[in-house]
Amino acid sequence: MKKSRLLPVLAITLTAVIWGLSFLSIKISVAVIPPMTLALLRFIMASVLLSLMIRILEPGSKLKKEDIPALSVAGIIGITVYFFFENNGVKMTTASVASMIIAAIPILSLLADYLFFKSPLSPYKIFCVLLSIIGVYLVVGANLTGPHGRSNLMGNLMMMGAALSWVAYGIFTRPLGKKYSQLYIVTYQTIFGTLCLVPFSLLEMGNWQPVSTVVMLNVAFLGVFCSALGYYLYVYALKSLGIGVVSLFINLIPVVTVISSYFILKETISPAQMAGGALIIVSVYLASWRQAAGSRAASPEAGSKKQAPV
């Protein structure tokens, strides 16, 4: 491998590991810290760090007033709404199942492109969509039995809400990619989304309680590594490798979550869920592989305006 590609590959691999472990940190933290309060603590740290990055890396960038409404709406959807669903979802279902549902976002985005932007849906893409739907069905349906069935059902529905809200976030963000860098966009969206988390966190004041050092370290991991450093590494890799290649590495996220959840959280996963997760990953891989093949013929920036969950 060329040295010029080694560092970006290492960066995106580390990003996949960090984001895969994020589901475990949410699971551990949300057991003590209410969901919206957890999101607020996480994104206060992320907002500060991302703002410092922008000052250092893009000192000349200026936010136009006419773009504030679009950035605000995207921030509310991508931060406030998304993490309302995700934090509550992870609390009620397993970290493994949550990560596998979120892994289906690229396939949901294909459907959104077809429905809202009239992008052609080839037989190949339809095959990927059907494969992913079967996978999600197996993942979601397999943990609805037993004493935790009702809780798992609500958690699974919450995670589907998170996936759909991220697709909506991508639609609102798309026009902004023509004016600003990804890092600049996500910084201001994070700031606006964080501000909107404040009133929801205050509603949870009655459930606030002292937290252990372990929980505080997990919250710090979410804010510093997952939402700040992870996104910086993602953008760095994106500039060198392109969205198609990067997407292939991002598919490792649920694999990291499932393996680490088994050893750290002692979560179990049924054969049906393993099969479903494999179908989701394969469907996304097949869709991304076609995109990667196309992006190799283009510049490394090709398609770089798409974003992954922070």
N, C-alpha and C positions, 0 to 999 in steps of 0.2 A: 504493500500500500504506500502511495506517495506521502511524504511528510506533510504536504499541504492539506491532505485529507485526513491524516491521522488524528490531529487534534479535534477537528469537528466531529469525527466519528466517536471519539472518546467523550466529547461533550454531550452528544445526543444520547449515548448509551447511559451516561451518568444521569441525564435528565429523566430517562425512562425509569431508572432505578429509584430516583428521588420521588417521582410522581407515583410510582407503584407503591412505595412505602407510605405515601400520604394517606391512603385509605386506612392504614393501621393506626396512624397518629390521630386521625379523626375519630376512629372507633374508641381509642383509649381516652381521648380528651373529652368527647361528647358524653361520656358516661358520668362526668363530674360537672363539666361546664355546659350550660344551656346552648343549644345549636347556634342561635344568632349572636350570642355573646362570644362564642368561640370564633365565629366568622369575623366579628369586629376586632377582636384581639389580633387575629391572624393578619388582617388587612391593614390595620394601623401600622404594624411593622413593615408590611410589604410596601405601603404607600410611601413611607419615609425612605426606605432603601431604593425603590424605583425612582423617586424624585432625585435622589443623589446621583443615581446612574445617569439620568437625563441631563443633569447639570454638567456632569463630567464628559459624557459622550456626545451630547448634542446641545452645546451651549447656545447655538444660534437659532434653535427651533422656537417658533412662536405659535401659540394657539390662537386661531382666528375666532372671533366672537360668534360668527354664524355657525361654527361647528360645535359650539358648546351644547346645544340641545341634543344633537345626535350622539355625542360622546356621553352625555348624561344618561340618555335612554339606554344606550348599549351597556353602560356601566351598571345601571340598575338591573338589567336583565342578566348580564354575564357575571355579576358579583352578588348583588342582593338576592335576586330571585334564584339564581343557580345554586348558591350555597344554602339558601333556605331549604331547597329540595335535597341537596346532597347531604348536608349535615344531619337533617332529620332522617333521611333515608338510611344512611350508614348506621345511625343509632338503632334503627328498628330491624335492619336485616344484617347479613354478614358482610364483612369487608370484601370477601372474595366475590360474592354475587354482585355487590355494588360496582366493583371494578369491571366485571364482565358486561353489565348493562351499559355502562358508560363507554365501553369499547365499541359499541354499535353506533356511536355518533357519526362517523364518516358515512355509514350507510344511510342513516336518517338524513344527512346533508344531501346525498344524491337525490333522495325523494323530494327534498325541499327545493333543490335546483330545478327539478322537473316540474313541480307544482307552481312555483312562483316565478321562475325565470325561463320556463319552457325549454330547459336544456334537454337535448335528446337522451332518451333512456334506451340504450341499445339492449339486445338480448343478453349480452354479456353482463351488463349492469343489472338487468332484471334478475339474472341468475344469482348474482352477489346479494341482491336485496332479499330474495327468497331464502337463500342460505342463512343470512343473518336473522331473518324472522324466525326460522325454525330453531336457530341457536338460542335466541332470546326466550322463546317459548320453553325450551328444555331447561334453561337456567332458572327462569322465574317459576315455572310450574313445579320443579323438583323440591323446592323448600317450602311448599304451602301446606304440607302435612305435619302432624306432630303438635306438641304443646305450643310451639312458637309460630304456628302457621298463620294466624291472624296478624301478628306483628310483622312477620316476614312479608306478607301480602302488602301491607301498608308501606313498608320500607321499599319493596320493589316498585310500587307505584310512584313513590317519591323519587326514586332513581330514574324512572322513565320521565318524570317531570323535569328532572335535572337535565337529562339528555335533550329533551325537546326545547328547553329554555336555552341550552347552548347553541342549538341549531338556529333559534331565533336571534340570538346574540350575533352569530356569524352573518346573518342577513343584514342586520342593522350596521354592522362594522364594515361590511364590504366597500361601500362608497368612500369611507375614510381612508382606506388603504392607498388611494390615489394621491392623497395630500400629505400624509405623515408616515413615518416609519412605524413598524409594529411596536417597538419598544415605547415610542412616544404615545401611541394610541392606548396601549395597555396601562401605561402609567396614569393617564388622566381618567381612564375608565375605572381603574382601581380606586382612585381618589373619590370620584363621584359615587361609586358603589359603596365605598366605606362610609361616607357621610349618611347614606340612606340606611345603613345598618344600625345607626345609633338609636333611633326611636324603638326599633324592634328589640334591641338589646335591653333597653330600659324597661320594657314590658316583662322581661325575664328577671328583674331584680330580686323578686321573691324567691327565686331558685338559686341565687348566687351563694357560693359557699367556699371555704378555704380549699386550696388545691395543693397537691403534693409536688415535690420537686420533679418527679417523673412526668406528671401532667404538664407542668410548666415547660419542661424541655421539649415535650411533644408539640406544644403550641408554638414555641420558638422555632422548631424544625419546620412547621407548616408555614410560618410567616417569612422566615429568613431563607430557607432552602427551597421550599416548594413554590412559593409565590414570588420570590425575588430572584435568587440565584438560578433556580430552575428555568425561569422564563428567559433570563439573560443567556444562559447556555443554549436554550432552544433557538433563540434568535441568531446567536452566533453560528450554530450549526446550519440553520436554514439558509444563511447567506452563502455558505460554501457548498452545501450539498443539494439544495433545492427541496421543495415541499414533497416531491414524490419519494425521494430516498429517505428523508426525515420521517415520513409517515410510516415507513416500514419498521423503523426502530421504535416508534411510538407504540406499535402493536405489542411491544414487550411489556407494557405497563400491567395488563391483567395477569400476565404470567408471573411477574415479580410479586404482585399482590397475593395471588393464590398460594405460591410457594412460601412466602414470608408469613402469611396468615396461618398456614398450617403449623409452622414451627414456633411462631411467637404467640399467636392468639389461640392456638390449639383448635382452630376451626377445621371442620371436616367438609369434604365436598363429595357429593354422590357421583356415581358413574354417569348419570344423565346430565348433571351439571358440567362434568368434565367434557362430555361430548358436545353439549351446547356451547360451552366456552370455546372449544376448538373450532366449531362451525363459525362462530362470530369472528374469531381471529383470522381464520382462513378466508372468510368472505371479505373482510377489510384488507387483508394482505393481497388478495387477487385484484381488488379494485385499486389499491395503492400501487401494485406492481405495474399495471398498465400506465398509471400516471407517472411512475418513476421512469419507465421506458421512454415516455414522451419528453420528460424534463431533461433527460441526458442529452437530447438533441438541442435543447434550448439553453439559455444562460442559467447560472445557478440561482438567480432571483426568480426564475419562472414559477408562478403560482405562489409566491411567498407572502401574499396578502391574506392567506388563510391562517387561522390561529387554532391552537390546541387549548384545552382547558388548562387554566393556570393552577 
